[in-house]
């Protein structure tokens, strides 16, 4: 996994982490006895590798990214135009796993509720977090609604994705997950 950065110019920058085997710094005691370190705690033990970031890949996106969620060997990238893409760390957009938010059925529960769809084309995902123990992604939409995206397929194939609404949520702004208690949290505007 590598760090990534989204830009205002519809680009996703993926960086490579470069770790040098050389120690990045060594403290050398001065010849004057009064300025020498006398305590053993002041001597650093173990490796001190030099770490740097090098630009690796630039991915051109069709719209600006609103959030990126790392997932094992790929990024889950949500765009302002309502698309959600799976992008590999090598910069390849996995088109067969891309989905449009308006094509995802949303329901109030996973079993009995009749699904409905996001019909407003301006609605997009503004925040997302991966919740592996719950089995999906928590998302917040630009219209203030929130949901959990689940799938029967571990790769989240578009034909298997179902959204489950967080009930009575009209002003959500952000989301996070507490894995220990399997708790989905949503920050609200009011």
Secondary structure, DSSP 8 states (H G I E B T S, - for coil): ---EEE-TTSEEEEEEEEEEEEES------SSGGGS--SGGGS--S--EEEEEEEEEEEE-SS-EEEEEEETTEEEEEETTSEEEEEETTS-B-GGG-EEGGGSEEESSSSSS--B----TT--EEEEEEETTTTEEEEEETTS-EEEEEESSTT--GGGEEEEE-TT-SSEEEEEEETTTTEEEEEE--
